[in-house]
Amino acid sequence: MSTSATDGVVRVALLGCGTVGSQVVRLLREHGDDWTARSGAKLELVGIAVRDVAAERDPWVPRELLTADAEGLVTRADVVVELIGGIEPARTLVLRALTSGATVVTGNKALLAAHGPELHAAAEAGDADLYYEAAVAGAIPVVYGLRESLAGDKITAVLGIVNGTTNFILDEMATRGLSFDEALAQAQELGYAEADPTADVDGHDAAAKAAILASLAFHTRVSIEDVPVTGIRSITAEDMAEARESGHVIKLLAVARRTVAEGTEGISVRVHPALLPAAHPLAAVHGAFNAVVVEAESAGRLMFYGQGAGGAPTASAVLSDVVAAASHKVHGGHAPRESTYAELPLHGPVTTAARSQIKLRLADRPGTLAAVAGVFGEEGVSIDSVRQQRADDGVASITIVSDVATEAALDRTVARLADEPSVHEVISVTRVEGA
């Protein structure tokens, strides 16, 4: 395999030709002269590995380049673009390419979140490059921003809407008053959600992206297993209406922050639905769009916004990496290596600070609120606000927003409230961000 473009050609192998892969082929063919001028070498597509060679394809996909021999294809390429998804056979093929010196461009967030250290080690051992702009937030250049543009700064927090499916569902619930099931059905009808939406609505897709973002932002290895996740299945139309009345919106957020516990700096990473003030920049992200807010010591607050999915937008991110990789083949140099020098500990709920909104149904009689407030006080959690929605047949519904407290203290408070005799039900617990 060639590892430089001494003949003026960079050979590109494509693994997978679905929605994104097909658009990569189209853009390579339509704008090849531009990519040549920008990289200094002709980008030659030498093969497209697919499961079913006979399947129907978009008309611009050259059928003579289709092959079922993915293993053979990666051995004759300078740049391997992996768009298969999942763990296997993607992991085996990517490792084979990297160890043999080929640059790999991937959009596979699940693979990176689960096996990132192994892939980076293989890239270094093979003197190869690993690019993955398309793995987080589609066309939005947040990976480049974190590992290159902000390399001279200290990042303190990353908050992101990184899953377009869940943002579309929550936005439909907020703006049209749909139930979760109705909004999910709408997302599936429009192609924003899969027939099995589990990875999206249960937060696993966002957790993989959160692990990647946190690893980049804090120079610390974070895997998907390190990210606590709460999805959006329990969010109701009533929750959305109440949030609007209080000047908030509910978004599924990937949240990563620097934290300090007992004098030791660390990080916390999680994915959860959160209340955001309507004035927060992420509150205005509608439909299936994505956005990531980065807070840095010197640069301040930065926001990356755009289309987080889709064939052409994601193909744009893939090709930005391909052009950069080809340029390095021509002119020398490497993509940034994995940076894990900080090795910050992950802080769990005992030390991580948060605010929560807790909705309760309780007996509408004197002394009930005092008993509830007593539980908060005994757990060392201050109350920021209390709102009563209604009282019916001797039962009241109230919403309590806490001040900042450790998640462990908040969890203990909720557990005790559930056992409090005057409390009929803990309806929901929602984190509060950006206030």
C-alpha positions as CSV (number, residue, x, y, z in Angstrom):
1,M,0.0,0.0,0.0
2,S,1.1,3.5,-0.8
3,T,1.4,5.8,2.2
4,S,2.3,8.9,0.2
5,A,1.1,10.5,-3.0
6,T,4.4,10.5,-4.9
7,D,2.5,9.5,-8.0
8,G,0.1,12.4,-7.6
9,V,-2.8,10.1,-6.7
10,V,-4.4,9.3,-3.4
11,R,-6.4,6.1,-3.5
12,V,-9.7,6.2,-1.6
13,A,-11.6,3.1,-0.4
14,L,-15.2,3.5,0.8
15,L,-16.7,1.0,3.2
16,G,-20.4,1.3,3.1
17,C,-22.6,3.0,0.6
18,G,-25.8,4.0,2.4
19,T,-27.3,7.4,2.8
20,V,-23.9,9.1,3.6
21,G,-21.7,6.9,1.6
22,S,-23.7,7.5,-1.6
23,Q,-23.4,11.3,-1.1
24,V,-19.6,10.9,-0.6
25,V,-19.4,9.2,-4.0
26,R,-21.5,11.9,-5.6
27,L,-19.4,14.8,-4.2
28,L,-16.2,13.1,-5.1
29,R,-17.3,12.7,-8.7
30,E,-18.9,16.2,-9.0
31,H,-16.1,18.2,-7.3
32,G,-13.0,16.1,-7.9
33,D,-11.1,19.0,-9.5
34,D,-11.7,21.2,-6.4
35,W,-10.5,18.4,-4.1
36,T,-7.4,17.9,-6.2
37,A,-6.6,21.7,-6.1
38,R,-7.2,21.8,-2.3
39,S,-5.2,18.7,-1.4
40,G,-2.5,18.6,-4.1
41,A,-3.4,15.1,-5.3
42,K,-6.1,13.5,-7.4
43,L,-8.6,11.6,-5.2
44,E,-9.2,8.3,-7.0
45,L,-12.0,6.1,-5.6
46,V,-10.7,2.6,-6.0
47,G,-13.6,0.6,-4.6
48,I,-16.8,0.6,-2.6
49,A,-17.4,-2.3,-0.2
50,V,-21.0,-3.2,0.3
51,R,-22.9,-6.2,1.7
52,D,-25.0,-6.7,-1.4
53,V,-23.4,-5.9,-4.7
54,A,-26.6,-6.5,-6.6
55,A,-28.7,-4.1,-4.5
56,E,-30.2,-1.0,-6.2
57,R,-28.0,2.1,-5.9
58,D,-28.2,5.8,-6.7
59,P,-27.4,6.4,-10.4
60,W,-24.1,8.1,-9.7
61,V,-22.6,5.1,-7.9
62,P,-20.3,3.3,-10.3
63,R,-21.3,-0.4,-10.2
64,E,-17.9,-1.5,-11.4
65,L,-16.4,-0.3,-8.2
66,L,-18.8,-2.3,-5.9
67,T,-17.2,-5.2,-4.1
68,A,-18.1,-7.5,-1.2
69,D,-14.4,-8.0,-0.4
70,A,-13.9,-5.2,2.2
71,E,-10.8,-6.9,3.6
72,G,-9.1,-6.9,0.2
73,L,-10.2,-3.4,-0.5
74,V,-8.5,-1.8,2.5
75,T,-5.1,-3.2,1.5
76,R,-5.0,-1.2,-1.7
77,A,-6.0,2.2,-0.4
78,D,-4.2,5.3,1.0
79,V,-7.3,6.6,2.7
80,V,-10.1,4.3,4.0
81,V,-13.5,5.9,4.6
82,E,-15.5,3.8,7.0
83,L,-19.3,4.4,7.0
84,I,-20.5,0.9,7.9
85,G,-21.5,1.8,11.4
86,G,-21.6,-0.5,14.5
87,I,-18.7,-2.3,16.0
88,E,-18.0,-5.3,13.8
89,P,-16.8,-5.7,11.1
90,A,-15.9,-2.0,11.2
91,R,-13.4,-2.4,14.1
92,T,-11.5,-5.2,12.4
93,L,-11.4,-3.3,9.0
94,V,-10.3,0.0,10.6
95,L,-7.6,-1.6,12.6
96,R,-6.3,-3.4,9.6
97,A,-6.1,-0.2,7.6
98,L,-4.4,1.8,10.4
99,T,-1.8,-0.8,11.2
100,S,-0.9,-1.0,7.5
101,G,-0.4,2.8,7.3
102,A,-3.6,3.9,5.7
103,T,-5.4,7.0,6.9
104,V,-8.9,6.2,8.2
105,V,-11.8,8.6,8.0
106,T,-14.8,7.4,10.0
107,G,-18.3,8.6,11.1
108,N,-18.7,5.7,13.5
109,K,-19.4,7.3,16.9
110,A,-20.2,3.9,18.5
111,L,-16.9,2.4,17.5
112,L,-14.9,5.5,18.7
113,A,-16.8,5.7,22.0
114,A,-16.2,2.0,22.7
115,H,-12.7,1.4,21.2
116,G,-11.2,4.9,20.8
117,P,-7.9,4.1,22.7
118,E,-7.3,1.0,20.6
119,L,-7.9,2.8,17.4
120,H,-5.6,5.7,18.3
121,A,-2.9,3.3,19.4
122,A,-3.2,1.4,16.1
123,A,-2.9,4.8,14.2
124,E,0.3,5.7,16.1
125,A,1.8,2.2,15.6
126,G,1.1,2.4,11.9
127,D,2.2,6.0,11.5
128,A,-1.3,6.6,10.2
129,D,-4.0,9.2,10.8
130,L,-7.5,8.8,12.3
131,Y,-10.1,11.4,11.4
132,Y,-13.7,11.5,12.7
133,E,-15.3,14.8,12.2
134,A,-18.5,13.1,10.9
135,A,-18.9,11.1,14.1
136,V,-20.3,14.0,16.1
137,A,-23.1,16.4,14.9
138,G,-22.9,15.7,11.2
139,A,-21.8,18.8,9.3
140,I,-20.9,20.8,12.3
141,P,-17.1,21.1,12.7
142,V,-17.0,20.7,16.4
143,V,-14.4,17.9,16.5
144,Y,-12.0,20.2,14.6
145,G,-12.9,23.1,16.8
146,L,-12.1,21.1,20.0
147,R,-8.9,19.4,19.0
148,E,-7.3,22.1,16.8
149,S,-9.0,25.5,17.0
150,L,-9.2,25.5,20.8
151,A,-5.9,23.7,21.5
152,G,-4.5,26.9,23.0
153,D,-7.3,27.3,25.5
154,K,-8.7,25.6,28.6
155,I,-12.2,24.3,28.1
156,T,-14.5,24.3,31.2
157,A,-17.7,23.0,29.8
158,V,-19.4,21.4,26.8
159,L,-23.2,21.3,26.4
160,G,-24.7,19.9,23.3
161,I,-27.9,18.9,21.5
162,V,-26.2,16.1,19.5
163,N,-29.1,13.9,18.4
164,G,-31.5,15.3,15.8
165,T,-34.1,12.7,16.3
166,T,-34.7,13.6,20.0
167,N,-34.5,17.3,19.3
168,F,-37.2,17.0,16.6
169,I,-39.5,15.0,18.9
170,L,-39.1,17.4,21.9
171,D,-39.6,20.4,19.5
172,E,-42.8,18.9,18.2
173,M,-44.0,18.3,21.7
174,A,-43.1,21.9,22.7
175,T,-44.5,23.7,19.7
176,R,-47.4,21.6,18.6
177,G,-48.5,20.0,21.9
178,L,-48.0,16.5,20.7
179,S,-47.5,13.5,23.0
180,F,-44.2,11.6,23.0
181,D,-45.7,8.8,21.0
182,E,-47.3,11.2,18.5
183,A,-44.1,13.1,18.0
184,L,-42.1,9.9,17.6
185,A,-44.5,8.6,15.0
186,Q,-44.1,11.9,13.1
187,A,-40.3,11.6,13.3
188,Q,-40.5,8.1,11.9
189,E,-42.8,9.1,9.1
190,L,-40.4,11.9,8.0
191,G,-37.4,9.6,8.2
192,Y,-35.8,11.3,11.3
193,A,-36.3,8.2,13.5
194,E,-35.6,4.6,12.8
195,A,-38.2,1.9,13.1
196,D,-36.4,0.9,16.3
197,P,-35.7,4.3,17.9
198,T,-34.1,2.9,21.0
199,A,-30.5,4.3,20.4
200,D,-31.9,7.8,19.9
201,V,-34.8,8.2,22.4
202,D,-33.0,6.3,25.2
203,G,-29.9,8.5,24.8
204,H,-27.3,6.0,23.8
205,D,-26.4,7.8,20.5
206,A,-25.9,11.0,22.4
207,A,-23.9,9.2,25.1
208,A,-21.4,8.0,22.5
209,K,-21.0,11.5,21.2
210,A,-20.7,12.9,24.7
211,A,-17.8,10.5,25.4
212,I,-16.0,11.7,22.2
213,L,-16.6,15.4,23.0
214,A,-15.4,15.0,26.6
215,S,-12.3,13.1,25.6
216,L,-11.4,15.9,23.2
217,A,-12.3,18.8,25.5
218,F,-10.6,17.6,28.6
219,H,-7.6,15.5,27.3
220,T,-8.9,12.5,29.2
221,R,-10.1,9.1,27.9
222,V,-13.9,8.8,28.4
223,S,-15.8,5.8,27.1
224,I,-19.5,5.4,26.6
225,E,-19.6,3.2,29.7
226,D,-18.5,6.3,31.7
227,V,-21.6,8.3,30.7
228,P,-24.8,8.0,32.8
229,V,-27.8,8.3,30.5
230,T,-31.5,9.2,30.9
231,G,-33.6,9.3,27.7
232,I,-36.8,11.2,26.8
233,R,-39.5,8.5,26.9
234,S,-40.9,9.8,30.2
235,I,-41.3,13.4,29.0
236,T,-44.9,14.4,28.6
237,A,-46.8,17.1,26.8
238,E,-47.7,18.5,30.2
239,D,-44.0,18.7,31.1
240,M,-43.4,20.7,27.9
241,A,-46.4,23.1,28.6
242,E,-45.3,23.7,32.2
243,A,-41.7,24.4,31.1
244,R,-43.0,26.9,28.6
245,E,-45.1,28.6,31.3
246,S,-42.0,29.0,33.5
247,G,-39.9,30.4,30.7
248,H,-38.0,27.2,29.9
249,V,-37.7,24.5,27.2
250,I,-36.8,20.8,27.7
251,K,-33.9,19.5,25.6
252,L,-31.9,16.3,25.6
253,L,-28.4,17.4,26.4
254,A,-24.9,15.9,26.4
255,V,-23.2,17.7,29.3
256,A,-19.5,17.5,30.2
257,R,-17.9,19.8,32.7
258,R,-14.7,20.4,34.7
259,T,-15.6,19.8,38.4
260,V,-13.7,20.1,41.7
261,A,-14.3,17.8,44.6
262,E,-12.3,17.9,47.8
263,G,-9.7,20.0,46.1
264,T,-9.2,17.6,43.2
265,E,-10.1,18.7,39.6
266,G,-12.0,16.2,37.6
267,I,-14.8,16.0,35.0
268,S,-18.4,14.9,35.0
269,V,-20.1,13.6,31.8
270,R,-23.8,12.7,31.4
271,V,-26.8,12.7,29.0
272,H,-30.2,13.7,30.3
273,P,-33.3,15.8,29.5
274,A,-32.8,19.2,31.0
275,L,-34.8,22.4,31.5
276,L,-33.1,25.4,29.8
277,P,-34.1,29.0,30.1
278,A,-35.7,30.3,26.9
279,A,-32.9,32.8,26.6
280,H,-30.2,30.1,26.5
281,P,-28.7,29.7,23.0
282,L,-29.5,26.0,22.9
283,A,-33.2,26.7,23.6
284,A,-33.6,28.1,20.1
285,V,-32.4,25.0,18.3
286,H,-35.4,23.6,16.6
287,G,-36.3,20.6,14.5
288,A,-33.6,18.0,13.7
289,F,-30.8,20.5,14.0
290,N,-27.8,20.0,16.4
291,A,-25.8,22.6,18.4
292,V,-22.9,22.5,20.8
293,V,-21.9,25.2,23.2
294,V,-18.3,25.3,24.4
295,E,-17.2,27.4,27.3
296,A,-13.5,28.2,27.5
297,E,-11.4,30.3,29.9
298,S,-10.0,32.7,27.3
299,A,-12.4,32.4,24.3
300,G,-15.5,32.5,26.4
301,R,-18.7,31.0,25.1
302,L,-18.7,29.6,21.5
303,M,-21.6,27.9,19.7
304,F,-21.4,25.4,16.9
305,Y,-24.8,25.0,15.1
306,G,-26.0,23.2,12.0
307,Q,-27.4,20.1,10.5
308,G,-26.5,17.1,12.7
309,A,-27.4,14.4,10.3
310,G,-28.4,13.6,6.7
311,G,-26.5,12.3,3.7
312,A,-25.1,15.5,2.2
313,P,-24.3,17.4,5.4
314,T,-22.5,14.4,6.9
315,A,-20.7,13.7,3.6
316,S,-19.4,17.3,3.8
317,A,-17.7,16.4,7.1
318,V,-16.3,13.2,5.7
319,L,-14.9,14.9,2.7
320,S,-13.3,17.7,4.8
321,D,-11.3,14.9,6.5
322,V,-10.5,13.2,3.2
323,V,-9.1,16.4,1.7
324,A,-7.0,17.0,4.9
325,A,-5.8,13.4,4.8
326,A,-4.8,13.7,1.1
327,S,-3.0,16.9,1.8
328,H,-0.9,15.2,4.5
329,K,-0.1,12.4,2.1
330,V,1.2,15.0,-0.4
331,H,2.9,17.5,1.9
332,G,3.6,15.5,5.0
333,G,2.4,15.9,8.5
334,H,-0.3,14.2,10.6
335,A,-3.7,14.8,12.1
336,P,-3.5,15.6,15.8
337,R,-2.8,12.5,17.9
338,E,-4.9,11.4,20.8
339,S,-4.3,13.8,23.7
340,T,-4.9,12.2,27.1
341,Y,-2.2,13.9,29.1
342,A,-4.6,15.4,31.7
343,E,-6.0,12.0,32.9
344,L,-8.7,13.8,34.9
345,P,-10.8,11.6,37.2
346,L,-14.4,11.2,36.5
347,H,-16.5,12.6,39.3
348,G,-19.7,10.8,40.1
349,P,-23.0,11.8,41.8
350,V,-21.4,12.1,45.2
351,T,-19.5,15.2,44.1
352,T,-21.1,16.5,40.9
353,A,-23.3,19.6,41.5
354,A,-26.6,20.1,39.8
355,R,-30.0,21.7,40.1
356,S,-33.2,19.7,39.7
357,Q,-36.9,20.3,39.2
358,I,-39.0,17.8,41.2
359,K,-42.7,17.4,40.5
360,L,-44.9,15.9,43.3
361,R,-48.5,15.0,44.0
362,L,-49.2,15.4,47.7
363,A,-51.9,15.8,50.3
364,D,-53.5,19.3,50.2
365,R,-53.5,20.0,53.9
366,P,-51.7,22.1,56.5
367,G,-48.2,21.0,57.3
368,T,-47.6,19.1,54.1
369,L,-45.3,21.6,52.5
370,A,-43.4,22.0,55.8
371,A,-42.8,18.2,55.9
372,V,-41.5,18.3,52.3
373,A,-39.3,21.3,53.0
374,G,-38.0,19.5,56.1
375,V,-36.8,16.6,53.9
376,F,-34.9,19.1,51.7
377,G,-33.3,20.8,54.7
378,E,-32.2,17.5,56.3
379,E,-30.4,16.5,53.1
380,G,-28.7,19.9,52.8
381,V,-30.6,20.9,49.6
382,S,-31.9,24.4,49.4
383,I,-35.1,25.2,47.6
384,D,-35.0,27.9,44.9
385,S,-38.7,28.0,44.1
386,V,-42.1,26.3,44.6
387,R,-45.1,26.4,42.3
388,Q,-48.5,24.8,42.9
389,Q,-50.3,23.9,39.8
390,R,-53.7,22.7,41.1
391,A,-55.5,21.1,44.0
392,D,-58.3,18.6,43.3
393,D,-60.0,16.2,45.8
394,G,-57.5,17.0,48.5
395,V,-54.5,16.4,46.3
396,A,-52.1,19.1,45.1
397,S,-49.5,19.1,42.4
398,I,-46.4,21.1,43.1
399,T,-43.1,21.8,41.3
400,I,-40.0,22.4,43.4
401,V,-36.8,23.7,41.8
402,S,-33.7,23.2,44.0
403,D,-30.6,25.3,44.3
404,V,-27.3,23.7,43.3
405,A,-26.5,20.5,45.3
406,T,-24.7,17.3,44.8
407,E,-26.5,14.8,42.7
408,A,-26.2,12.3,45.5
409,A,-28.0,14.7,47.9
410,L,-30.7,15.3,45.3
411,D,-31.1,11.6,44.7
412,R,-31.4,11.0,48.5
413,T,-34.0,13.8,48.7
414,V,-36.1,12.3,46.0
415,A,-35.9,8.8,47.5
416,R,-37.1,10.2,50.9
417,L,-39.9,12.2,49.3
418,A,-41.2,9.0,47.7
419,D,-41.5,7.5,51.2
420,E,-43.0,10.6,52.8
421,P,-46.5,9.7,54.0
422,S,-48.0,13.0,52.7
423,V,-46.5,12.6,49.3
424,H,-48.7,10.6,46.9
425,E,-46.3,10.4,44.0
426,V,-43.0,11.7,42.7
427,I,-44.1,12.5,39.2
428,S,-40.8,13.4,37.6
429,V,-37.3,14.7,38.3
430,T,-35.7,16.9,35.6
431,R,-32.2,18.5,35.7
432,V,-31.9,22.2,35.3
433,E,-29.1,23.6,33.1
434,G,-28.0,27.1,32.0
435,A,-29.6,29.1,34.8
